[in-house]
């Protein structure tokens, strides 16, 4: 049991470092640890993320900022996790959002149940 906990912590640390390496300096490290970026961010960053628990349900809001001049298409979904890092539920479907150049937009999601203690925002940005 002790070895399993150490392996889980090591894996979580590795994933957090990999997530941080994929993001630019405009995304704070604490936010980058919650984001799983698939591919290049193409000038899209997440300057702020807000997490609150209401009525024992996790609610997340993330600001997406396109610092480039070109419009981008962003595909995103939230992956909800329990206290041991296992996925809760079947997972959300991918959502598509147009993000204009030099614009910011907020995405929001609500956890499917009260057993959710953590999350990852998965994101793919197209040119």
Residue frames as qw, qx, qy, qz and C-alpha x, y, z in Angstrom:
[[0.000, 0.886, 0.463, 0.000, 0.00, 0.00, 0.00],
 [0.316, -0.791, 0.105, 0.513, 2.84, 2.38, 0.89],
 [0.407, -0.141, 0.603, 0.672, 4.62, 1.65, -2.42],
 [0.225, 0.623, 0.669, 0.336, 1.40, 2.33, -4.35],
 [0.115, -0.938, -0.243, 0.220, 1.03, 5.75, -2.68],
 [0.371, -0.593, 0.359, 0.618, 4.64, 6.64, -3.55],
 [0.372, 0.165, 0.706, 0.579, 4.10, 5.58, -7.17],
 [0.108, 0.813, 0.556, 0.134, 0.93, 7.67, -7.40],
 [0.223, -0.895, -0.015, 0.386, 2.71, 10.71, -5.95],
 [0.419, -0.347, 0.533, 0.648, 5.64, 10.24, -8.34],
 [0.307, 0.439, 0.710, 0.457, 3.29, 9.96, -11.31],
 [0.014, -0.915, -0.397, 0.065, 1.36, 13.05, -10.23],
 [0.321, -0.754, 0.199, 0.538, 4.60, 15.03, -9.89],
 [0.409, -0.065, 0.657, 0.629, 5.77, 13.91, -13.31],
 [0.208, 0.661, 0.655, 0.303, 2.46, 14.86, -14.92],
 [0.139, -0.931, -0.206, 0.269, 2.52, 18.26, -13.22],
 [0.357, -0.565, 0.396, 0.630, 6.04, 18.93, -14.50],
 [0.353, 0.209, 0.725, 0.553, 5.10, 17.83, -18.00],
 [0.096, 0.833, 0.539, 0.082, 2.05, 20.10, -17.96],
 [0.226, -0.870, 0.019, 0.439, 4.15, 23.04, -16.81],
 [0.428, -0.294, 0.550, 0.654, 6.70, 22.44, -19.56],
 [0.314, 0.463, 0.708, 0.430, 4.00, 22.71, -22.23],
 [0.014, -0.912, -0.409, -0.001, 2.81, 26.17, -21.20],
 [0.393, 0.591, -0.085, 0.699, 4.27, 29.61, -21.68],
 [0.292, -0.021, -0.508, 0.810, 5.27, 32.00, -18.93],
 [0.322, -0.247, -0.082, -0.910, 1.84, 33.68, -19.14],
 [0.782, -0.345, -0.408, -0.321, 0.19, 30.70, -17.50],
 [0.363, -0.657, 0.531, -0.393, 0.94, 30.44, -13.75],
 [0.213, 0.283, -0.933, 0.057, 2.50, 27.16, -12.60],
 [0.348, 0.106, 0.765, -0.532, -0.45, 26.34, -10.32],
 [0.674, 0.458, 0.092, -0.573, -2.82, 26.67, -13.28],
 [0.461, 0.515, -0.669, -0.274, -0.50, 24.78, -15.66],
 [0.103, -0.186, 0.950, -0.227, -0.56, 21.82, -13.26],
 [0.512, 0.327, 0.632, -0.481, -4.32, 21.53, -13.86],
 [0.592, 0.637, -0.120, -0.479, -4.11, 21.75, -17.66],
 [0.672, -0.052, 0.673, 0.305, -3.39, 18.92, -20.09],
 [0.348, 0.718, -0.206, -0.567, -2.47, 20.62, -23.35],
 [0.796, 0.196, 0.537, 0.197, -2.55, 18.48, -26.48],
 [0.580, 0.547, 0.264, 0.543, -0.10, 20.05, -28.92],
 [0.321, 0.124, -0.080, 0.936, 0.96, 23.68, -29.23],
 [0.026, -0.626, -0.564, 0.537, -0.97, 26.43, -27.42],
 [0.305, 0.506, 0.453, 0.668, -0.69, 28.85, -30.39],
 [0.044, 0.328, -0.122, 0.936, -0.66, 32.00, -28.20],
 [0.627, -0.544, -0.298, -0.471, -3.56, 30.79, -26.03],
 [0.300, 0.174, -0.734, 0.584, -2.84, 30.85, -22.31],
 [0.522, -0.643, -0.540, -0.151, -4.80, 30.57, -19.08],
 [0.154, 0.524, -0.357, 0.758, -3.93, 33.55, -16.86],
 [0.341, -0.236, 0.552, -0.724, -6.43, 32.65, -14.15],
 [0.516, -0.204, -0.796, -0.242, -8.48, 29.71, -12.91],
 [0.395, -0.336, 0.401, -0.755, -11.06, 29.79, -10.12],
 [0.495, -0.127, -0.858, -0.057, -12.16, 26.71, -8.18],
 [0.390, -0.283, 0.391, -0.784, -14.93, 26.71, -5.59],
 [0.210, -0.187, -0.959, 0.021, -16.87, 23.98, -3.78],
 [0.440, -0.121, 0.117, -0.882, -20.59, 24.74, -3.37],
 [0.857, -0.080, 0.152, -0.486, -22.96, 22.27, -1.74],
 [0.690, -0.331, 0.633, 0.115, -20.07, 19.77, -1.82],
 [0.763, 0.510, 0.342, 0.200, -19.77, 20.02, -5.63],
 [0.461, -0.369, 0.274, 0.759, -16.64, 21.36, -7.36],
 [0.436, 0.856, 0.277, -0.028, -17.14, 24.28, -9.79],
 [0.575, -0.263, 0.297, 0.715, -14.31, 25.46, -12.06],
 [0.388, 0.907, 0.140, -0.089, -13.95, 28.61, -14.17],
 [0.650, -0.224, 0.318, 0.653, -10.91, 29.16, -16.40],
 [0.268, 0.870, -0.028, -0.412, -10.05, 32.29, -18.37],
 [0.751, 0.166, 0.425, 0.478, -8.60, 31.56, -21.81],
 [0.042, 0.870, -0.093, -0.483, -6.64, 34.43, -23.35],
 [0.769, 0.433, 0.274, 0.382, -5.57, 34.57, -26.99],
 [0.308, -0.749, 0.108, 0.576, -2.55, 36.89, -26.92],
 [0.385, 0.000, 0.606, 0.697, -2.04, 36.55, -30.69],
 [0.280, 0.326, -0.103, -0.897, -3.73, 38.55, -33.42],
 [0.400, 0.033, -0.764, -0.506, -5.17, 35.52, -35.24],
 [0.770, -0.224, 0.111, -0.587, -8.42, 33.86, -34.24],
 [0.075, 0.279, -0.954, 0.085, -8.09, 30.35, -32.77],
 [0.793, -0.228, -0.340, -0.451, -10.37, 27.37, -32.38],
 [0.116, -0.402, 0.793, -0.443, -10.10, 25.78, -28.96],
 [0.767, -0.208, -0.542, -0.273, -11.37, 22.30, -28.12],
 [0.047, -0.400, 0.683, -0.610, -11.63, 21.59, -24.39],
 [0.750, -0.386, -0.456, -0.284, -13.15, 19.29, -21.80],
 [0.338, -0.620, 0.538, -0.461, -12.84, 18.75, -18.06],
 [0.693, 0.009, -0.720, 0.046, -11.68, 15.41, -16.65],
 [0.549, -0.640, 0.183, -0.506, -12.98, 14.93, -13.10],
 [0.552, 0.242, -0.751, 0.270, -10.91, 12.94, -10.60],
 [0.724, -0.629, -0.248, -0.138, -11.50, 11.45, -7.14],
 [0.413, -0.853, 0.315, -0.056, -9.15, 11.58, -4.15],
 [0.740, -0.298, 0.526, 0.296, -6.90, 8.82, -5.56],
 [0.001, -0.513, 0.504, 0.695, -6.71, 10.27, -9.07],
 [0.286, 0.247, 0.893, 0.244, -9.20, 7.96, -10.75],
 [0.176, -0.136, -0.379, -0.898, -11.60, 9.42, -13.30],
 [0.298, 0.324, 0.694, -0.569, -15.14, 9.98, -12.04],
 [0.593, 0.592, 0.264, -0.477, -17.92, 9.27, -14.53],
 [0.791, 0.391, 0.400, 0.250, -17.67, 8.67, -18.26],
 [0.399, -0.231, 0.228, 0.858, -16.00, 12.01, -18.93],
 [0.319, 0.723, 0.179, -0.586, -17.22, 15.07, -20.73],
 [0.702, 0.512, 0.373, 0.325, -17.40, 15.33, -24.48],
 [0.430, -0.076, 0.140, 0.889, -15.14, 17.80, -26.26],
 [0.155, 0.874, 0.373, -0.269, -16.51, 21.32, -26.59],
 [0.536, 0.320, 0.269, 0.734, -15.50, 23.72, -29.36],
 [0.119, -0.884, -0.251, 0.377, -15.02, 27.45, -28.86],
 [0.520, 0.641, 0.095, 0.557, -13.88, 30.22, -31.16],
 [0.480, -0.695, -0.127, 0.519, -11.40, 32.56, -29.48],
 [0.402, 0.892, 0.080, 0.192, -10.83, 35.84, -31.30],
 [0.625, 0.280, -0.231, 0.691, -7.39, 37.39, -31.52],
 [0.104, 0.286, -0.339, 0.890, -6.47, 39.54, -28.49],
 [0.617, -0.412, -0.162, -0.651, -9.61, 38.30, -26.69],
 [0.032, -0.179, 0.881, -0.436, -10.37, 36.51, -23.45],
 [0.694, -0.227, -0.362, -0.579, -13.20, 34.10, -22.76],
 [0.354, -0.343, 0.734, -0.468, -14.19, 32.12, -19.66],
 [0.628, -0.052, -0.719, -0.293, -15.11, 28.43, -19.67],
 [0.455, -0.344, 0.530, -0.627, -17.01, 26.90, -16.76],
 [0.642, -0.037, -0.732, -0.227, -17.88, 23.38, -15.67],
 [0.613, -0.452, 0.353, -0.543, -19.49, 21.65, -12.69],
 [0.012, -0.281, 0.957, -0.070, -18.32, 18.30, -11.32],
 [0.566, -0.157, -0.639, -0.496, -20.73, 15.40, -11.83],
 [0.741, -0.490, -0.456, -0.052, -20.74, 14.33, -8.16],
 [0.402, -0.873, 0.194, -0.199, -19.52, 15.14, -4.67],
 [0.904, -0.263, 0.187, 0.279, -16.74, 12.50, -4.79],
 [0.605, 0.630, 0.006, 0.487, -14.77, 14.72, -7.18],
 [0.535, -0.742, -0.039, 0.401, -11.76, 16.30, -5.48],
 [0.291, -0.504, 0.432, 0.689, -9.59, 17.28, -8.46],
 [0.658, 0.682, 0.285, -0.142, -9.74, 17.91, -12.21],
 [0.423, -0.230, 0.467, 0.742, -7.76, 18.49, -15.38],
 [0.469, 0.743, 0.096, -0.468, -8.71, 20.88, -18.16],
 [0.629, 0.033, 0.613, 0.477, -7.79, 19.14, -21.41],
 [0.271, 0.831, 0.034, -0.485, -7.24, 21.51, -24.29],
 [0.618, 0.146, 0.529, 0.562, -6.35, 21.40, -27.99],
 [0.132, 0.785, 0.027, -0.605, -5.75, 24.66, -29.88],
 [0.666, 0.381, 0.500, 0.401, -5.94, 24.80, -33.68],
 [0.264, -0.195, 0.208, 0.922, -4.55, 27.52, -35.92]]
